[in-house]
């Protein structure tokens, strides 16, 4: 749960074919496990286009027959793997020991599996083997679990992928970023799959946890592994996609308590993945095909992004017509079925700014209009905050190029110390480009953990970017005596406007500045 939703929750508690044995609806439902089948022979049918219908039907029958003949070998292999999972004899390998791979490794090791983690960064590997988490920010429970699984020697880290030669399961959790043109960068994933393929044991199960564009597992990873190993998918090589669902600051809690989709190249593979993750997850595990799993992960974050964009655009509309988005949001949310999220200065973190682009990466440009528009709205918000700063300084007869600005909050999430893709980074850069001197303060980011009083000394505008708890308790009378020009921009609606105004501050808030009489001024008069 991110900052955009937390307020509402407090208010309202109320290229191969997919090898799926059959089309249909729910075929299994037990212990929170649901098998959701997809259209089989999808790519086979595509290859059959242009042929006669009789030829197509014959081809389809041959493929079904081939799948059936391979099924016995597959079931024997996976039955043995299931036994080893149940008895904790399976060896688990994890490639990538960052915010996804490290907690997964620790969880499997804590559950009783012999676990080997692989990472290219020698310093990270050394820290892990010393029982020290290399991850930035506070991760409740993770340091203790890591120390314990190192003490019991159930988990070790290495830079050598060849040490996975005996692994029964290999989980790949490497970064899949996007480039400046919003295109997926899958080099790390391809490199990880290519390297492990040289040492992968016969019958091993490879699970992709990295978030990928829909179609990647079937169309890119499966052919890559088959070529590199000389094996056949779902016969003596097994593949699945179980996308991560964790948030920094809650890695272990999310891993253990959030539902997962377990996509497999076959039903048996998917259900084997369910059995594996059942050892570490206390929530629903839904067995499906790889494509559906890819769609689910990217769609859920795109859905989030679109809803945040609505809240942000509503804030812009309220500013334009003189309304107050925070009052509007509160009243709208009293209507049944309405859930407007919190607007803000933009969207940060690793997943939400990226996953919508992954979702639409293999779709036609003309199809994905709403998602693109939402990304544009959210990406525009940091620059809009800069415009608000310019407005309020203009009203106080201060030029932006001659001003000192205190930026309160540098992380991307409240009460967190991670600045990953934080909107504050863009705001600070833009203000400096305009000639302003920017002082950054964030109690959770070590390099910016000065006091608020120190940051406010002699500034012309205080900009609240992140809803850290500390900022809700600020003494505005004291701060008024420290600043040079008493103006502020509240991008998160966390300041008591009446108290700040009584202390002598000119207050401007995202989504309500026009209602305070702060009309747009000439932003280019410097």
C-alpha positions in Angstrom: 0.0 0.0 0.0 1.5 3.4 -1.0 0.9 6.9 0.1 -1.8 7.5 -2.4 -4.1 4.8 -0.9 -3.3 5.0 2.8 -5.5 8.0 3.4 -8.5 6.3 1.8 -7.9 3.1 3.7 -8.0 5.1 7.0 -11.2 6.7 6.0 -12.9 3.6 4.5 -12.5 0.3 6.3 -15.7 -0.8 4.6 6.6 -18.4 -29.7 5.5 -21.9 -28.7 1.9 -22.6 -27.9 0.9 -22.3 -24.3 1.1 -25.9 -23.0 -2.1 -25.8 -21.0 -3.9 -29.1 -21.0 -7.4 -27.7 -21.6 -9.4 -24.7 -22.1 -12.1 -23.9 -19.6 -12.8 -22.2 -16.3 -11.8 -23.2 -12.8 -10.6 -26.8 -12.7 -9.2 -26.9 -9.2 -10.0 -25.2 -6.0 -8.3 -26.2 -2.8 -6.4 -24.5 0.0 -6.6 -21.2 -1.7 -5.3 -22.7 -5.0 -7.2 -21.9 -8.2 -6.2 -23.1 -11.7 -7.2 -20.5 -14.3 -6.5 -21.9 -17.7 -5.7 -19.9 -20.8 -6.4 -20.5 -24.5 -4.1 -23.3 -25.6 -2.4 -23.6 -29.0 -2.4 -19.8 -29.4 0.8 -19.5 -31.3 0.2 -22.8 -33.1 -3.1 -21.4 -34.5 -1.2 -18.3 -35.6 1.2 -20.4 -37.6 -1.7 -22.3 -39.2 -3.2 -19.1 -40.6 -3.7 -19.4 -44.4 -4.0 -23.2 -44.3 -7.3 -24.9 -44.8 -9.5 -25.6 -41.8 -9.0 -29.3 -42.2 -5.2 -28.9 -42.2 -5.5 -26.7 -39.2 -7.5 -29.2 -37.3 -5.1 -32.0 -38.2 -2.2 -29.9 -37.0 -4.0 -29.1 -33.8 -4.6 -32.9 -33.2 -1.0 -33.7 -33.9 0.1 -31.1 -31.3 -2.3 -32.5 -28.7 -1.0 -36.0 -29.4 2.5 -34.8 -29.0 1.7 -33.1 -25.7 0.0 -36.2 -24.4 3.0 -38.4 -25.3 5.3 -36.1 -23.4 3.1 -35.9 -20.4 4.2 -39.1 -18.8 7.8 -38.1 -18.7 6.8 -34.7 -17.4 4.7 -36.1 -14.6 7.4 -38.4 -13.4 9.9 -35.6 -13.3 7.6 -33.2 -11.5 6.3 -35.9 -9.1 9.9 -36.3 -7.9 10.3 -32.6 -7.6 7.1 -32.3 -5.7 8.4 -35.0 -3.3 11.6 -33.1 -2.8 9.7 -29.9 -2.1 7.5 -31.6 0.5 10.5 -33.1 2.3 12.6 -30.0 1.9 15.2 -32.0 0.0 15.0 -29.7 -3.0 17.9 -27.3 -3.6 16.8 -23.8 -4.4 18.9 -21.3 -6.4 18.2 -17.6 -6.6 19.8 -15.3 -9.2 19.8 -11.7 -8.1 20.0 -10.8 -4.4 18.4 -7.4 -4.3 15.1 -6.3 -2.9 13.3 -9.3 -4.4 15.9 -12.1 -4.5 17.4 -11.7 -1.0 14.1 -12.0 1.0 13.0 -14.9 -1.2 16.3 -16.6 -0.6 16.0 -16.1 3.2 12.4 -17.3 3.2 13.1 -20.5 1.4 16.1 -21.1 3.6 14.1 -20.4 6.7 11.5 -22.9 5.5 14.2 -25.6 5.4 15.5 -25.6 1.9 19.2 -25.6 1.1 19.4 -22.3 -0.8 22.2 -20.8 -2.9 22.0 -17.1 -4.0 24.0 -15.7 -6.9 24.8 -12.1 -7.5 27.4 -10.4 -9.7 28.2 -7.8 -7.0 31.1 -9.3 -4.9 30.5 -6.7 -2.1 26.9 -7.7 -1.8 27.7 -11.4 -1.7 30.4 -10.8 1.0 28.0 -8.8 3.2 25.3 -11.5 2.9 27.7 -14.3 3.8 28.7 -12.2 6.8 25.0 -12.2 7.8 24.5 -8.5 7.0 21.8 -7.3 4.7 23.1 -5.0 2.0 19.7 -3.4 1.3 19.1 0.2 2.0 16.3 1.2 4.3 14.7 -0.6 7.3 13.4 -4.1 6.5 11.7 -5.4 9.6 12.6 -9.1 10.3 15.0 -9.5 7.4 18.3 -9.0 9.2 17.3 -11.5 11.9 16.2 -14.1 9.3 19.4 -13.6 7.3 21.5 -14.0 10.4 19.7 -17.2 11.3 19.9 -18.9 7.9 23.6 -18.0 7.7 24.1 -19.4 11.2 22.4 -22.7 10.2 24.2 -22.6 6.8 21.0 -23.2 5.0 21.8 -20.2 2.8 24.9 -19.0 1.2 25.7 -16.5 -1.5 28.2 -16.6 -4.4 29.2 -14.8 -7.6 29.6 -18.2 -9.5 26.5 -19.4 -11.3 28.1 -22.8 -11.8 27.3 -23.5 -8.1 23.7 -23.9 -9.1 24.6 -27.2 -11.0 22.7 -29.2 -8.4 19.7 -26.9 -8.0 16.3 -28.4 -8.5 14.7 -25.0 -8.7 16.2 -21.7 -10.0 14.4 -18.5 -9.2 15.5 -15.5 -11.3 15.0 -12.1 -9.8 17.0 -9.5 -11.7 16.0 -6.0 -12.7 14.0 -5.4 -15.9 14.1 -1.6 -16.3 12.9 0.5 -19.1 15.0 2.9 -21.2 14.5 6.6 -21.9 12.0 5.7 -24.6 10.0 3.5 -22.2 11.1 0.3 -23.9 11.9 -2.8 -21.8 15.5 -3.5 -21.1 15.7 -7.3 -20.7 19.5 -7.7 -21.0 20.0 -8.7 -17.4 17.2 -11.3 -17.6 18.5 -12.8 -20.8 22.1 -12.9 -19.4 20.9 -14.6 -16.2 18.9 -17.2 -18.2 21.8 -17.8 -20.6 24.3 -18.2 -17.9 22.3 -20.6 -15.8 21.4 -22.7 -18.9 25.0 -23.8 -19.1 24.8 -25.5 -15.7 21.1 -26.3 -15.3 20.5 -29.9 -14.3 18.1 -32.1 -16.2 14.5 -31.7 -15.1 15.2 -28.4 -13.2 12.4 -25.8 -12.8 13.2 -22.2 -13.7 10.9 -19.6 -12.2 11.0 -16.0 -13.4 10.1 -13.6 -10.6 11.2 -10.5 -12.5 8.4 -8.4 -13.9 8.3 -8.7 -17.7 6.2 -7.6 -20.7 3.4 -10.1 -21.4 4.6 -12.8 -23.7 8.2 -12.7 -22.6 8.3 -16.1 -20.8 6.8 -18.1 -23.6 8.3 -16.1 -26.6 11.7 -15.2 -25.3 12.8 -17.2 -22.3 11.4 -20.6 -23.2 13.1 -20.7 -26.7 16.3 -19.4 -25.2 16.4 -22.1 -22.5 15.5 -24.9 -25.0 18.3 -23.8 -27.4 20.9 -23.3 -24.7 20.2 -26.6 -22.9 19.1 -28.8 -25.9 16.1 -29.9 -23.8 12.4 -29.8 -24.4 10.1 -27.5 -22.4 7.8 -29.4 -20.0 9.7 -32.6 -20.6 13.1 -32.4 -19.1 13.0 -28.6 -18.6 10.4 -26.7 -16.7 9.6 -23.1 -16.7 7.2 -20.7 -14.9 6.6 -17.1 -14.0 5.7 -16.1 -10.5 6.0 -12.3 -10.4 7.0 -10.7 -7.1 4.6 -8.6 -5.1 6.8 -6.8 -2.5 7.4 -3.2 -1.4 10.6 -1.9 0.1 10.1 -1.5 3.9 7.7 -4.5 4.0 9.6 -7.1 2.0 9.1 -10.1 4.3 5.6 -9.1 5.3 4.6 -8.8 1.7 6.3 -12.0 0.7 4.6 -14.0 3.4 1.2 -12.3 3.4 0.3 -11.3 -0.2 -1.3 -13.6 -2.7 0.6 -14.7 -5.8 0.0 -15.8 -9.3 2.0 -18.9 -10.3 2.2 -19.2 -14.1 3.6 -22.4 -15.6 4.3 -23.7 -19.1 1.9 -26.5 -18.2 -0.7 -27.1 -15.5 1.6 -29.5 -13.7 4.4 -26.9 -13.7 2.1 -24.2 -12.4 0.8 -26.5 -9.6 4.4 -27.4 -8.7 5.2 -23.7 -8.4 2.2 -23.4 -6.1 3.5 -26.3 -3.9 6.9 -24.6 -3.7 5.6 -21.1 -2.7 3.1 -22.7 -0.3 6.1 -23.3 1.9 6.7 -19.5 2.3 3.4 -17.8 1.5 0.4 -17.7 3.8 -2.1 -16.4 1.2 -3.9 -17.5 -2.0 -1.7 -19.0 -4.7 -3.4 -19.0 -8.1 -2.1 -21.5 -10.7 -2.3 -20.2 -14.3 -0.3 -20.0 -17.5 2.8 -17.7 -17.9 1.0 -15.1 -20.1 -1.8 -14.6 -17.6 0.7 -14.2 -14.7 2.6 -11.6 -16.7 -0.6 -9.7 -17.5 -1.8 -9.8 -13.9 1.4 -8.3 -12.5 1.8 -5.5 -15.0 -2.0 -4.8 -15.1 -2.2 -4.4 -11.3 0.4 -1.7 -11.3 -1.0 0.0 -14.4 -4.4 0.0 -12.7 -2.8 1.7 -9.7 -1.0 4.3 -11.9 -4.2 5.1 -13.8 -6.1 5.7 -10.5 -3.3 7.9 -9.2 -3.4 9.9 -12.4 -7.1 10.5 -12.0 -6.5 11.9 -8.5 -3.7 14.1 -9.8 -5.7 15.4 -12.8 -8.6 16.1 -10.5 -6.2 18.2 -8.4 -5.2 20.2 -11.5 -8.8 20.7 -12.4 -9.6 22.0 -8.9 -6.7 24.5 -9.2 -8.0 25.7 -12.5 -11.5 26.4 -11.3 -10.7 27.5 -7.8 -11.8 24.3 -5.9 -10.2 22.2 -3.2 -9.3 18.7 -4.3 -9.0 17.4 -0.7 -12.5 18.4 0.1 -13.8 17.1 -3.2 -12.1 13.8 -2.7 -13.4 13.4 0.8 -17.0 13.9 -0.3 -16.7 11.8 -3.5 -15.4 8.9 -1.4 -18.6 9.0 0.7 -20.5 7.7 -2.4 -20.6 3.9 -2.5 -18.1 2.3 -4.9 -16.0 5.5 -5.2 -12.4 5.4 -4.1 -10.4 8.5 -5.3 -6.8 8.1 -4.2 -4.6 10.8 -2.8 -3.0 13.2 -5.3 0.6 14.2 -4.9 3.8 15.3 -6.5 4.2 12.3 -8.8 4.8 8.6 -8.6 8.1 7.0 -7.5 9.6 3.6 -6.7 10.6 0.8 -8.9 7.4 -0.7 -10.1 4.6 1.7 -10.8 6.5 4.1 -13.0 7.8 1.1 -15.1 5.2 -1.6 -15.1 2.6 0.2 -17.2 5.1 0.5 -20.0 5.9 -3.2 -19.7 2.2 -4.1 -19.9 1.8 -2.2 -23.3 5.3 -3.1 -24.7 4.0 -5.8 -27.0 0.6 -4.1 -27.8 -0.2 -1.9 -30.7 0.3 1.8 -29.9 -3.3 2.6 -30.9 -4.6 0.2 -28.2 -3.0 1.6 -25.1 -4.1 5.2 -24.9 -5.4 5.5 -21.4 -2.3 3.9 -19.8 0.0 6.2 -21.8 -2.1 9.3 -20.8 -1.9 8.3 -17.2 1.8 8.0 -17.3 2.1 11.4 -18.8 -0.1 13.0 -16.1 1.9 11.4 -13.3 5.2 12.3 -14.9 4.1 15.9 -15.2 3.4 16.4 -11.5 6.9 17.2 -10.3 7.2 20.0 -12.8 3.8 21.2 -11.7 5.0 21.4 -8.2 7.9 23.6 -9.4 5.3 25.8 -11.1 3.5 26.2 -7.8 6.7 27.2 -6.1 7.3 29.8 -8.8 3.7 31.1 -8.3 3.9 31.5 -4.6 7.4 33.2 -4.8 6.1 35.5 -7.5 3.3 36.5 -5.2 5.9 37.3 -2.5 8.0 39.4 -4.9 10.8 36.9 -5.0 12.5 35.7 -8.1 13.0 31.9 -8.3 16.6 32.4 -9.5 17.4 34.3 -6.3 15.6 32.1 -3.9 16.6 29.4 -1.4 14.2 26.5 -1.2 13.9 23.9 1.5 12.7 20.6 0.1 11.2 18.4 2.9 11.1 14.8 1.9 13.4 13.0 -0.6 12.2 9.4 -0.5 9.5 8.1 -2.8 7.3 6.8 0.0 6.3 8.2 3.4 8.3 7.0 6.4 10.7 5.2 4.1 14.4 6.0 3.3 14.5 5.0 -0.3 14.7 7.8 -2.9 14.3 5.4 -5.9 12.7 7.4 -8.7 11.4 9.9 -6.2 9.6 12.9 -7.6 11.7 15.0 -5.2 14.7 14.3 -7.4 13.0 15.9 -10.4 11.8 18.8 -8.4 15.2 19.5 -6.9 16.8 19.3 -10.4 14.3 21.6 -12.0 14.6 24.2 -9.3 18.3 24.2 -9.6 18.0 24.6 -13.4 16.0 27.7 -12.7 18.8 29.1 -10.5 17.4 28.3 -7.1 19.5 27.1 -4.2 17.9 23.9 -2.9 18.4 22.4 0.6 17.1 18.9 1.0 15.9 17.4 4.3 14.6 13.9 4.9 14.9 12.2 8.3 14.9 8.7 6.7 17.6 9.4 4.0 21.0 9.4 5.8 22.7 11.9 3.4 19.8 14.4 4.0 19.0 13.7 7.6 19.8 17.2 8.9 17.2 18.9 11.1 14.2 20.7 9.6 15.3 23.8 11.5 18.8 23.7 9.8 17.2 23.2 6.4 14.8 26.1 6.9 17.4 28.6 7.9 17.2 31.6 5.5 15.0 30.0 2.9 12.3 31.7 0.9 10.0 28.7 0.4 9.4 25.4 2.3 8.2 22.6 0.0 6.6 19.6 1.6 7.0 16.6 -0.8 6.6 13.5 1.3 4.1 12.8 4.1 6.6 11.7 6.7 5.1 11.6 10.2 7.6 14.1 11.5 6.3 16.8 9.2 2.9 16.6 10.7 4.3 17.9 14.0 6.3 20.8 12.8 6.3 24.0 14.9 5.5 26.7 12.3 6.0 29.6 14.7 9.6 28.5 15.3 10.2 28.0 11.6 8.7 31.4 10.8 11.6 32.9 12.8 14.2 31.0 10.7 13.0 31.6 7.2 13.7 34.7 5.1 10.5 34.6 3.2 7.5 32.9 4.8 6.0 30.9 1.9 5.3 27.2 1.6 3.9 24.7 -0.9 2.3 21.6 0.5 2.2 18.8 -2.1 0.8 16.2 0.3 -1.8 18.1 2.3 -0.1 17.3 5.6 0.3 20.8 7.0 -2.3 22.3 9.3 -3.1 25.2 7.0 -4.7 27.3 9.8 -1.7 26.9 12.1 0.8 27.7 9.3 -1.2 30.8 8.3 -1.5 31.9 11.9 2.3 31.7 12.2 2.7 34.1 9.3 3.2 31.7 6.4 1.6 32.2 3.0 0.3 28.7 2.3 -0.1 27.1 -1.1 -1.4 23.6 -1.5 -1.5 21.2 -4.4 -5.0 21.1 -5.7 -6.2 24.2 -3.8 -3.8 27.1 -4.5 -6.3 29.0 -6.6 -8.8 28.9 -3.8 -6.3 30.8 -1.7 -6.2 33.6 -4.2 -2.8 32.6 -5.6 -3.6 32.9 -9.3 -1.0 31.9 -12.0 1.7 34.5 -12.5 4.3 35.0 -15.2 6.6 32.1 -14.5 9.4 33.3 -16.8 10.1 36.6 -15.0 13.3 35.7 -13.2 
